[in-house]
Amino acid sequence: METTPSIRVKDLTRQYGALTAIHKVNFSVNPGEVVGFLGPNGAGKSTTMRILSGIMSATSGSAWVDGICVAQNPHEVKRKIGYMPENNPLPDDMRVVEYLRFRARLKEVPGRQIRASVEGAMEICDLARTARRKIIGTLSKGFRQRVGIADALLGNPEVIIMDEPTIGLDPHQIQGIRKLIDNLRGKHTVILSSHILPEIERSCDRVIIINRGRIVAAGSSAELREEFLPGNRFSMVVEGAETAVASRLAERSFDATILESTALPENRSRLILRIKNEGDLGSALIQALSGHSAFTLHSLAPREPNLEEIFLAATKRSWEETIETKPKISA
């Protein structure tokens, strides 16, 4: 029996007059997945999330949450979604527990379940013992974010949408939010928007990249590396002429390209190589690069492209494709 996606989006488009914020966006998210939604500022991330949450209507296209059409049943969909907006507006004069109980009533959590729902959300977000009676206006940025996530969890929604949950946090606070997101994996479907790419890479099962209102890539980090940055990559430190390194590799039948070269003290360089040859290349590279008179190999290590490099490659390709498809104006 085929599982119904928690979220399915088909040809979703939103226009503001002549401006197209998103254009024919398509993607799906399976139950229990944690998916990162990435894009430059103004790419359409927040617009897509607001449409999914029933806060904003689409100009055309459709979105479903747990098989329910957002446009046709927005009130029912809102019961299935916990949404934490980027700015996370909170009242400064309420205590944490008071605010969450108030929000639970607004979300139509049954009266007999409000206490348990609030206590459960505070426990997950580590607020029950540390901040339950504190006034929100006295909380640090990190704890305010936790209150926002606890709000999103009220009523045990199937889908949690968080727009920039780690923005403005210090490294310790970010680590705490990361652990919190890990605790949600498998229990809720999570869409996480962030421009802090290492956090997305650590926290998410899959990544969706949007640029200029269009989906330009989707998949796991490994799948996106294979699509946008294929080939094996190695980092090495050599002393001597790097042109001799390239020549030596060519002589030994390596299809290699030097992607980066960084000068180091003592006539050394750090090189980043892309090698298209298949197989386990480490020992073969060491053998090929050892004992050469023009350079000395000091270190060699495999290097996987990180999500930032994948993101830049995907957005660059989308820009190039946009330029290529623009109609040419004849004189």
C-alpha positions in Angstrom: 0.0 0.0 0.0 1.4 3.3 -1.1 2.0 5.9 1.7 0.3 9.3 1.3 2.9 12.0 1.4 2.7 14.4 4.4 3.1 17.3 1.9 2.6 17.4 -1.8 2.9 20.5 -3.9 2.0 20.7 -7.6 2.7 23.6 -9.9 2.4 26.1 -7.1 2.6 29.7 -8.3 2.3 33.0 -6.4 2.3 36.4 -8.1 2.3 39.9 -6.6 1.2 42.0 -9.6 3.9 41.7 -12.2 6.3 40.0 -9.7 6.3 36.2 -9.6 7.5 35.0 -6.1 7.3 31.3 -7.0 6.6 29.6 -10.3 5.3 26.0 -10.8 6.9 24.7 -7.6 6.7 20.9 -7.3 7.9 18.7 -4.4 6.7 16.1 -1.8 7.7 15.2 1.7 7.1 11.8 3.2 5.9 11.1 6.7 8.6 11.5 9.4 11.2 13.1 7.1 13.2 16.2 8.1 13.6 18.2 4.9 15.7 21.4 4.5 14.3 24.1 2.3 17.1 26.3 1.0 17.4 29.3 -1.2 18.9 32.8 -1.4 17.0 35.8 0.1 13.9 36.4 -1.9 14.0 33.0 -3.5 10.5 32.1 -2.4 11.0 30.0 0.7 8.8 32.0 3.1 6.1 32.4 0.4 5.9 28.6 -0.1 5.7 28.0 3.6 3.0 30.5 4.1 0.9 28.9 1.4 1.4 25.5 2.9 0.3 26.8 6.3 -2.9 28.3 4.8 -1.8 31.8 5.8 -1.5 32.9 2.1 -3.3 31.7 -1.0 -1.6 30.6 -4.2 -2.3 32.3 -7.5 -2.4 28.9 -9.2 -1.4 25.3 -8.5 -2.2 23.1 -5.5 -0.8 21.9 -2.2 -2.0 19.0 0.0 -1.2 18.2 3.6 -1.9 14.6 4.6 -4.0 14.3 1.4 -6.1 17.4 2.3 -6.1 20.3 -0.2 -4.9 23.5 1.5 -7.0 25.8 -0.7 -10.3 23.9 -0.2 -9.9 23.0 3.5 -7.5 25.6 5.0 -9.0 25.4 8.5 -8.6 21.6 8.6 -5.0 21.8 7.3 -4.1 24.3 10.0 -4.9 21.7 12.6 -2.3 19.4 11.0 0.5 22.0 10.8 2.5 23.7 13.4 4.1 26.8 11.9 7.0 28.8 13.4 7.5 32.0 11.4 10.9 33.6 10.9 10.3 36.6 13.2 8.6 34.4 15.9 6.4 37.1 17.4 5.8 36.5 21.1 4.2 38.7 23.7 6.8 40.0 26.2 4.4 40.3 29.1 3.1 36.7 29.4 4.7 33.8 31.2 5.7 30.9 29.0 3.1 28.4 30.4 0.4 31.1 30.2 1.2 31.9 26.6 1.3 28.2 25.5 -2.1 27.5 27.2 -3.5 30.6 25.5 -2.1 29.3 22.1 -3.5 25.8 22.7 -7.0 27.3 23.2 -6.6 29.3 20.0 -5.6 26.1 18.2 -8.8 24.5 19.4 -7.0 21.8 21.4 -9.8 20.2 23.5 -10.0 21.6 27.0 -9.2 18.3 28.7 -6.1 17.9 26.6 -4.6 21.4 26.9 -2.6 20.7 30.1 -1.0 17.6 28.7 -0.4 19.2 25.3 1.4 22.2 26.9 3.4 20.1 29.3 4.5 17.7 26.5 5.6 20.6 24.3 7.5 22.3 27.1 9.2 19.0 28.0 10.4 18.4 24.4 11.7 21.9 24.2 13.4 21.8 27.6 11.2 24.6 29.0 9.3 22.6 31.7 12.0 22.9 34.4 13.9 26.0 33.2 11.4 28.6 31.9 7.8 27.6 32.5 7.1 30.5 34.9 9.4 33.0 33.3 8.1 36.1 31.6 8.8 35.8 27.9 10.3 39.3 27.7 13.1 38.2 30.0 14.1 35.2 27.9 17.3 34.9 25.8 16.9 34.6 22.0 17.5 30.8 22.2 14.8 30.3 24.7 12.4 32.5 22.7 13.0 30.2 19.8 12.2 27.2 22.0 8.9 28.8 23.0 8.1 29.3 19.3 8.9 25.6 18.5 6.8 24.5 21.6 3.9 26.6 20.2 4.3 24.8 16.8 4.1 21.4 18.6 0.8 22.2 20.4 -1.9 19.8 19.4 0.6 17.2 18.1 0.4 18.3 14.5 1.6 15.9 11.8 3.7 18.6 10.1 6.1 21.1 11.7 7.3 24.0 9.5 10.1 26.2 10.9 11.3 29.3 9.1 14.8 30.2 10.1 14.6 28.6 13.6 18.3 29.3 14.4 18.6 32.8 13.1 20.5 35.1 15.5 21.5 32.3 17.8 25.0 31.6 19.2 26.7 28.2 18.6 25.5 26.7 21.9 21.9 27.8 21.2 22.1 26.4 17.7 23.3 23.1 19.1 20.3 23.0 21.4 17.9 23.6 18.6 19.6 20.9 16.5 19.1 18.4 19.2 15.5 19.4 19.5 15.0 18.9 15.8 16.6 15.5 16.0 14.1 14.5 18.7 11.3 15.3 16.2 12.6 13.0 13.5 10.2 10.1 12.8 7.5 11.6 15.1 6.7 14.6 12.9 7.3 15.6 9.3 9.6 18.7 9.5 10.3 21.3 6.9 13.2 23.5 8.0 14.1 26.7 6.2 17.6 28.1 7.0 20.4 30.0 5.4 22.9 28.3 7.9 23.8 25.5 5.5 25.9 23.4 8.0 22.8 23.1 10.2 20.7 21.9 7.3 23.3 19.3 6.4 23.5 18.0 9.9 19.8 18.0 10.7 18.0 17.1 7.4 17.4 13.8 5.6 16.8 15.6 2.3 17.3 19.1 0.8 15.2 21.1 -1.5 16.9 24.1 -3.2 14.8 27.0 -4.6 16.2 29.9 -6.6 14.3 32.7 -8.2 11.0 31.0 -7.3 11.8 27.7 -8.9 13.0 24.4 -7.5 16.4 23.8 -8.9 17.5 20.7 -6.9 16.1 18.1 -4.5 17.6 15.0 -2.9 19.9 13.8 -0.2 23.4 15.5 0.2 25.0 12.4 -1.5 22.5 12.5 -4.4 23.1 16.3 -4.9 26.9 15.9 -4.8 26.6 13.3 -7.5 24.4 15.5 -9.6 26.1 18.9 -9.3 29.7 18.1 -8.2 30.5 14.6 -9.6 33.9 13.0 -9.3 36.2 12.2 -6.4 37.8 15.1 -4.6 41.0 15.2 -2.6 42.8 17.7 -0.5 46.6 17.6 -0.6 49.6 19.6 0.6 52.6 19.7 -1.7 55.9 21.4 -1.7 57.2 22.6 -5.0 55.7 23.2 -8.5 51.9 22.5 -8.7 52.2 22.4 -12.5 54.4 19.3 -12.1 51.6 17.7 -10.0 49.1 18.1 -12.8 51.6 16.8 -15.4 52.4 13.8 -13.2 48.8 12.9 -12.7 48.2 13.1 -16.5 51.2 10.8 -17.1 49.7 8.3 -14.8 46.3 8.4 -16.6 44.4 10.3 -13.9 41.7 12.6 -15.3 42.4 15.3 -12.7 41.5 19.0 -12.4 43.0 21.4 -9.8 39.9 23.2 -8.5 41.7 25.3 -5.8 45.2 26.3 -5.0 46.1 28.0 -1.7 49.6 29.2 -1.0 51.1 28.1 2.3 54.4 28.9 4.1 57.7 27.2 3.1 56.9 27.0 -0.6 53.9 24.7 0.0 50.4 24.7 -1.5 47.1 23.2 -0.5 45.4 21.8 -3.7 41.9 20.6 -4.1 41.6 18.1 -6.9 38.7 16.6 -8.8 39.4 13.2 -10.2 37.0 11.5 -12.5 38.6 8.1 -12.3 36.6 5.4 -10.5 37.5 3.2 -7.6 39.6 3.6 -4.5 42.1 6.2 -5.5 43.9 7.1 -2.3 46.7 4.5 -2.5 47.1 5.0 -6.3 47.5 8.7 -5.9 50.1 8.4 -3.1 52.1 6.0 -5.3 51.8 8.3 -8.4 52.8 11.5 -6.5 55.6 10.0 -4.3 59.3 10.3 -5.2 59.0 13.1 -7.8 62.0 15.5 -8.0 59.9 18.6 -8.8 57.6 18.4 -5.7 57.1 16.6 -2.4 53.7 15.3 -1.3 53.2 16.1 2.4 49.5 15.0 2.9 46.6 13.6 1.0 43.0 13.2 2.2 39.6 12.6 0.5 37.3 15.6 0.6 33.5 15.6 0.1 31.9 18.8 -1.1 29.8 20.4 1.6 26.3 21.7 1.2 27.4 25.2 0.6 29.4 24.1 -2.4 26.4 22.1 -3.7 24.1 25.0 -3.1 26.3 27.4 -5.0 26.7 24.9 -7.9 22.9 24.3 -8.1 22.0 28.0 -8.0 24.8 28.9 -10.5 23.4 26.3 -12.9 19.9 27.7 -12.5 21.2 31.2 -13.3 23.0 30.0 -16.4 19.9 28.1 -17.6 17.8 31.2 -17.1 20.2 33.3 -19.2 20.3 30.6 -21.9 16.5 30.4 -22.2 15.9 34.2 -22.4 14.5 35.1 -25.8 17.0 36.9 -28.0 16.0 40.3 -29.3 16.9 40.8 -33.0 18.1 44.2 -34.2 
